[in-house]
């Protein structure tokens, strides 16, 4: 693997510190993470071109799947209700939920779970999503889903009150560039709300190559708090506020990876049942995460 430059600060990357396979979907190949000496971000190697990213996402990728079957639908409805309630009450979406309903753009909207939640609250939501099957599902839920990525989808200038990146910015090969593309689409007082895995948390250090949120090769950039702050400021945002929280599934999925080496429930009904049971262990995860959770959040304003 060649030593390439960090996409956040353009520093030459050192030799890889972590090597791991695709534990979730079994993508063939050898993958690694180099840790930037300047900003602390992790960068997935080998570096790839934008057109290569689609090969890392199988047809049964969970955020793309339409829910089929009465049992799966019932479980998914309950999960989405609980997740929606928790999302509105915690950073960074708490800041968006506090705004008067306006127009927002959800980048990497998947099948539209987050955007549809805001549609129900009176927002007009545009979704940007490269997967055509996910766009179809999102449109049926009232989301103006536009197929493509920020480099190929047209967004109206100064038209959006909020831009949402929930578990999507880590999937891009150029996070600073993507934020620079969304910047002119925001209204003068618009905000951006971002959630990504916290590469600086104790779980990342403890589990290493078995950390669930590493998700190689789909996660291309692995953010620490400092790296996320630097990314936003480099893209023209200010008033950056960074916080952490605890995911319901991260600790238990990492333990599964450590013990079994792979994910037993990558998609379908079994995945939904497993996710539905994870909140039962949330008090334990919260207790262990007192020094900082496994998710990283940021809210920033257009400068």
N, C-alpha and C positions, 0 to 999 in steps of 0.2 A: 504494500500500500504506500503510495507516495505521500509525502508530507505537504499538505495543502494549507491554504490560509483560512482563518476563522471568518465566517460570514458576518460577524458582528463588529469586530475591531480590525480585521485584516492582518492579524498577527500570524506569522508562520506557525503551523501546528507542530507540536512535538510528536514523538512516537505514541501509538495508541496505549491507553491505560486500561481499557476494558475490551474484552473480546467475548462475543456471545452469538448464538444462533437466533433465528426467529422462533421463539418459544410459543408464540400464539398461533401462527398459521403455517409455520414450517417452510417459509420461502427458502429455496435453495441458495447457498452461497455462504461466504464467511464475512462477518460484519464486526466492526470495532468502533470504539469511541475514543477520540483524542481530546484531551482537556486543555483548553487555551490557557497559556501562562499569564496572559494579560487580563482578560475579562472573566475567566473562570467557567465559561460555557463549555459544554461538551459538544463535539461535532461528530456525527456518524460518518464512518468511512466504509467502503470507498465513496467518494463524492460522486453524485450522479447528475444527469441533466433532467430538466423538468419533465420531458416526455417519457422518462424511464420510471417515474414515480408510480404510475398506474399499475405496473406489474406487481407491486407489493401489496395490492389490495384485492383479495379474492372476492368472488361474487357473493359469498356468504358473510362478508365483513359486517359486523353487527350494526354500526351506525347507518348502513345503507338498507338494511333489511326491512321490508314491510312485514308487519305482524300478521301471522296467519294462524288460525285455529282459535277456538273459544278459550281454552286454558291459557295459551300464550297471550291472547288479547287481554284477558282479565288481569293477569300478572303484570303485563306491561302498563295497563291503565293505572294500577295501584302504584307501580314504581314511578311513573311519570308524574302522578299527583304529588307523591312525597318529594321527588326530586324538584319539582316546580316550586313547592312550598319552601324547601330548603334553599333553593337558588335565589328566590326573591328576598330572602332574609339574610343572606350572607354575601360578602364581597365576591366578585366585583359587580355582579348583576344587581345587587342591592342598590347601587348608585343609579343604574338605569331604571329600575323599577320605581325609584323615587321621582323620576321625571314625569311631566305630563305626557300622555301618549302622543307620539309623533311618528316620524319615519326612521326606521333603523335598517342596517344591513348586517346580516349574520354571515360571516366569512367561514366557509367550510360547514355549511348548515346541515349536511347529511340529509336524513329524511325529515328534518324540520322540527324536531322536538322542542328546541329552545325558541325558535322563531314563532312556532305555532302558539306557544305559551304567551308571547307578547301580542300576537294577533288577537287572542281572546281578551286581552286587556285593552284593546282599542288601538294598537299600533298598526301601522302599515309596514310590513316587513319584506325586504328583498333578501333573498338568499343567494350566495355564490357557492357553487358546488360542482366539481368536475364529473361526478358519477351520474349518468343519465337516469338510472333506475331510482336513485335517491331523489333526484329532482322531481320525478313523477309523483312520488309519495308526498313530498313537501308541497307541491302545487295543490294536491287534493286537500291539504290542510290549511289552505288560504295564504300560502307563502308564494311570493313572486320569485320562484327559484330560477336562476339564470345559470345555464350550464357552462362551466369553464372555471378559470381561476382569475385572480385579480388582473393579471397581465392580459387577459383576453376578453373579459366581461366589461361592458361599459357601465359606469356608475355616473349618475347625474352630478354635476359639480355643486358643492355647497347645499346638498339636498337632504343630508342625513343628520339626525340629532345624536345618533349613537352608532358606533361600529362594534360588533361583538366578535371576539375570537375565543370561543370556548373549546379548548383542547384541539385547536387547529393550527396555531402559529408554529408549534413544534414540528409540524409536518412539512413545512415549506423549506426550500433550499436557500431562500433569501429573505429572512424575516424583516430586516431593515427595509429592503426594497418593497415588500408587500405593505408595510405600514406607510411607506412614502406614497404608494399608489392609492391607499384609502384616505390619506390626509386631505387632498383637495375635494373629496366627496363630502366631507363633513361640513356642517354649518359652522359659522364663526365661533359659536360657543359649544360645538359638538364635543363629545367625549368618546374615548375608546376604552373598552372593557375587555380584559384578557385573562384567561385561565390556562395555565400550562403545568406540567409536572415540575416539582421542585427538586432539581438536580443537586441542590445543596442540603437536602434534608438528611437526617440520620439514617433513614431507610435506604437511601441511595448508597450511602457509605457502607452500611452494614451488609446489604445484600449484593452490591456490586453487579456482576453479570446476571444475577438472578432477580434484580429489581424489576418489578412488574411494569413500572412506568417507563422503563428504558425502551421497550417495544421496538426493537430493531427488526427490520430496517426502516419502518414507517416514520419513526421520530427522527428527524434529521438534525435538529438543534435541541440541546438539553440546557435549560436555563437555570441559573442561580438568580437570586434577587438582584445582585449587582449587574448581571448580564442583561436581565430584562429591563432594568432601569436604563442602562446604556443604550439598548436597542430602541426604546421609545424616544429618548432624547435625540439620538442620531437621526430619527425619522421626522423630527420637527415637533414633538410633543413636549409639554411641560406640565408642571403641577402633578408629577408622578407620585402615586401612592401605591406602595407594594405591601401586601399582606400574605399570610398563608392560612390554609385550612387542612382538615383531614378528610381524605376520601373514605368511603365506606368499604371499598373492595381492595385498596392497595396493599395493606399489610397481609391480608389473607392470601391474595394472589401471589405475592412475593414468597410467602412460606410454601405455597404449592410449587412454585418454580424451583425453590431451593431443594425441596424433598423429592419431587417427581421429575423435575427438569422440563416440564411443559405444562400447557393449560389443558385441563380436562374438559372444560366447557367453553369453547371458543365462540359458539353461536347457537341460535335456536332456543328451544324451550328450556333446555338444561341450563343455559347461560342465564336466562331470566329468573329461574328458580334460585340459582346460586346468588345472583345479585340481590334478590328479594330477601335472602337470609343474612346477607352481610351486615345490615344495620344492627342485628342482634349483638354483634361484636364491636360496635362503634365505641362504646364506653372504654373498652380496653385500648383501642387504637388511640383515642383521644388522650388517655392517661400516658401512653408512651410518647406521644407527640408534643409534650409540653414545651419542648425547645423549638418547635416549628413543625408544621404539617407537611404532608407529602405533595400538596398542591400549592401552587404559587399564583397569586392574583395581582393584577395591576389595573388601576384606573388613571387615565391621564387626559388632559385637555389639549385641543388643537392650539398650537402656538401661532 
